[in-house]
Amino acid sequence: MVLNHLMGLYTHPKQEWQKIEKNHEALKSSLSHILLIALIPAICAYFATAHIGWNPGVGEPLFLTSRSALLMSIAMYFGLIIGVLALAYLAFWMGRTFDADPTYTQALELASYTATPLFMVGLAALYPVLWFIMVIGLIGLSYSVYLLYAGVPIIMNIPEEKGFIYASSVVTAGLVLLVALMASSVILWSIGLGPMMQ
């Protein structure tokens, strides 16, 4: 059951959301989807920073030590998983405000499948040129937001008008989570836990 809706969400998202709504998966299926998909950016970031080298656009490529790249990738992996779980909880918690009565499993399905295009952007790290990653990242973010707006009314069983406001609230909460994740990275780097260059 893991990844069984992946292609459908890219080729015909609204129909795929309806299929997901009709056949809700078990909680462990959504969790295994997140655990598997979150490996993509973590593994790609490791190889890009330790073996390929990041190209910021000026000068020579930058390399991290293997140990530093591994620690950064592990932290990224768990950060992504915690972020999706937190977003699912926020979607679940906000449901009652919008006259929806979702289960946590429904909210987790919504969060995990919505985050998938953003996690797939991790493949772009294998061509670690800053402008390329920014462009691909923007495309992935845009498609994730589109999936969220398309999926909320279907998964949460609410009218599209309320779904738009609900999805906008979830997007805002997601952006706050992203900023919190970035701020915690900066704090950790400033106290000496940042990556080490080769």
C-alpha positions as CSV (number, residue, x, y, z in Angstrom):
1,M,0.0,0.0,0.0
2,V,3.0,2.3,0.4
3,L,3.3,4.8,-2.5
4,N,0.2,3.4,-4.1
5,H,-1.3,6.8,-4.8
6,L,1.9,8.5,-5.9
7,M,1.4,8.5,-9.7
8,G,-2.3,9.3,-9.4
9,L,-1.6,12.5,-7.4
10,Y,0.7,13.6,-10.2
11,T,-1.5,12.6,-13.2
12,H,-5.1,13.2,-11.9
13,P,-5.0,14.6,-8.4
14,K,-8.7,15.2,-7.7
15,Q,-9.7,11.7,-8.7
16,E,-6.9,10.3,-6.6
17,W,-7.9,12.3,-3.6
18,Q,-11.5,10.9,-4.0
19,K,-10.0,7.4,-4.2
20,I,-8.0,8.0,-1.0
21,E,-11.1,9.4,0.7
22,K,-13.1,6.3,-0.3
23,N,-10.5,3.8,0.9
24,H,-8.8,5.3,3.9
25,E,-5.5,3.5,4.7
26,A,-4.4,2.4,8.1
27,L,-2.3,4.8,10.2
28,K,0.8,2.6,9.7
29,S,0.4,2.9,5.9
30,S,0.6,6.7,6.0
31,L,3.5,6.5,8.5
32,S,5.4,4.1,6.2
33,H,4.8,6.4,3.3
34,I,6.3,9.3,5.2
35,L,9.3,7.2,6.5
36,L,10.1,6.1,2.9
37,I,9.6,9.4,1.1
38,A,11.6,11.4,3.6
39,L,14.6,9.2,2.8
40,I,14.8,10.8,-0.7
41,P,16.0,14.3,0.4
42,A,18.1,13.0,3.2
43,I,20.1,10.5,1.1
44,C,20.4,12.9,-1.8
45,A,21.6,15.7,0.5
46,Y,24.2,13.4,1.9
47,F,25.6,12.4,-1.5
48,A,25.5,16.0,-2.8
49,T,27.3,17.6,0.2
50,A,29.9,14.8,0.8
51,H,30.6,13.5,-2.6
52,I,29.4,15.8,-5.4
53,G,29.9,19.2,-3.8
54,W,27.5,22.1,-3.6
55,N,27.9,24.8,-6.2
56,P,26.7,28.2,-4.7
57,G,27.3,29.8,-8.1
58,V,30.6,31.4,-7.3
59,G,34.0,29.7,-6.8
60,E,34.7,26.0,-6.3
61,P,32.2,23.5,-5.1
62,L,31.9,23.1,-1.4
63,F,32.2,19.7,0.3
64,L,31.3,18.6,3.8
65,T,33.1,15.9,5.7
66,S,31.3,12.5,5.5
67,R,30.5,12.5,9.2
68,S,29.1,16.1,9.1
69,A,27.1,15.3,6.0
70,L,25.7,12.1,7.6
71,L,24.7,13.9,10.8
72,M,23.1,16.7,8.8
73,S,21.1,14.1,6.7
74,I,19.9,12.2,9.7
75,A,18.8,15.5,11.4
76,M,17.0,16.4,8.1
77,Y,15.3,13.1,7.9
78,F,13.9,13.3,11.4
79,G,13.0,17.0,11.0
80,L,11.0,16.3,7.9
81,I,9.1,13.5,9.6
82,I,8.4,15.6,12.7
83,G,7.3,18.4,10.4
84,V,4.7,16.2,8.6
85,L,3.4,14.8,11.8
86,A,3.1,18.3,13.3
87,L,1.3,19.5,10.2
88,A,-1.1,16.6,10.4
89,Y,-1.8,17.4,14.0
90,L,-2.5,21.1,13.1
91,A,-4.9,20.0,10.3
92,F,-6.6,17.6,12.7
93,W,-6.9,20.3,15.4
94,M,-8.2,23.0,13.0
95,G,-10.8,20.6,11.6
96,R,-13.4,21.4,14.2
97,T,-13.1,25.1,13.4
98,F,-14.2,24.5,9.9
99,D,-17.1,22.0,10.7
100,A,-15.0,19.0,9.7
101,D,-14.6,16.0,11.9
102,P,-11.4,14.3,10.7
103,T,-9.6,11.5,12.3
104,Y,-5.9,11.9,12.9
105,T,-5.4,9.2,10.1
106,Q,-7.2,11.4,7.6
107,A,-5.2,14.4,8.6
108,L,-2.0,12.4,8.3
109,E,-3.0,11.1,4.9
110,L,-3.5,14.7,3.8
111,A,-0.2,15.9,5.2
112,S,1.9,13.0,3.9
113,Y,0.5,13.0,0.4
114,T,0.7,16.8,0.3
115,A,4.3,16.8,1.4
116,T,5.3,14.2,-1.2
117,P,6.2,16.6,-4.1
118,L,8.2,18.7,-1.7
119,F,10.2,15.6,-0.6
120,M,10.7,14.5,-4.2
121,V,12.5,17.8,-4.8
122,G,15.3,16.2,-2.9
123,L,16.3,14.4,-6.1
124,A,17.4,17.8,-7.4
125,A,20.2,17.8,-4.8
126,L,22.0,15.4,-7.0
127,Y,22.7,18.3,-9.4
128,P,23.7,20.7,-6.5
129,V,23.6,24.0,-8.3
130,L,21.8,26.7,-6.2
131,W,19.6,28.2,-9.0
132,F,18.5,24.8,-10.2
133,I,17.5,23.6,-6.7
134,M,15.7,26.9,-6.1
135,V,13.7,26.5,-9.3
136,I,12.8,22.8,-8.7
137,G,12.0,23.6,-5.1
138,L,9.6,26.4,-6.1
139,I,7.9,24.0,-8.5
140,G,7.6,21.3,-5.8
141,L,6.3,23.8,-3.2
142,S,3.7,25.1,-5.7
143,Y,2.5,21.6,-6.5
144,S,2.3,20.6,-2.8
145,V,0.1,23.7,-2.1
146,Y,-2.1,22.8,-5.1
147,L,-2.5,19.2,-3.7
148,L,-3.4,20.7,-0.4
149,Y,-6.1,23.0,-1.8
150,A,-7.5,20.1,-4.0
151,G,-7.4,17.6,-1.2
152,V,-8.8,19.4,1.8
153,P,-12.5,19.6,0.7
154,I,-12.4,15.9,-0.4
155,I,-10.5,14.4,2.6
156,M,-12.2,16.6,5.2
157,N,-15.7,16.3,3.6
158,I,-16.4,20.0,3.7
159,P,-17.6,22.5,1.0
160,E,-15.0,23.9,-1.3
161,E,-15.4,27.5,0.0
162,K,-14.6,26.3,3.6
163,G,-11.9,24.0,2.2
164,F,-10.1,27.0,0.7
165,I,-10.0,28.8,4.0
166,Y,-9.1,25.6,5.8
167,A,-6.3,24.9,3.3
168,S,-5.0,28.5,3.6
169,S,-4.8,28.0,7.4
170,V,-2.9,24.8,7.0
171,V,-0.5,26.5,4.5
172,T,0.1,29.3,7.0
173,A,0.8,26.8,9.8
174,G,3.1,24.9,7.5
175,L,5.1,28.0,6.7
176,V,5.4,28.7,10.4
177,L,6.7,25.2,10.9
178,L,9.2,25.7,8.1
179,V,10.5,29.0,9.6
180,A,10.8,27.3,13.0
181,L,12.8,24.4,11.5
182,M,15.1,26.9,9.8
183,A,15.5,29.0,13.0
184,S,16.4,25.9,15.0
185,S,19.0,25.0,12.4
186,V,20.6,28.4,12.6
187,I,20.6,28.2,16.4
188,L,22.2,24.8,16.4
189,W,24.8,26.0,13.9
190,S,25.6,29.1,16.0
191,I,26.4,27.0,19.1
192,G,28.9,24.9,17.1
193,L,26.8,22.1,15.8
194,G,27.0,23.2,12.2
195,P,28.5,21.3,9.3
196,M,32.2,20.9,9.0
197,M,33.8,21.6,5.6
198,Q,36.5,19.4,4.0
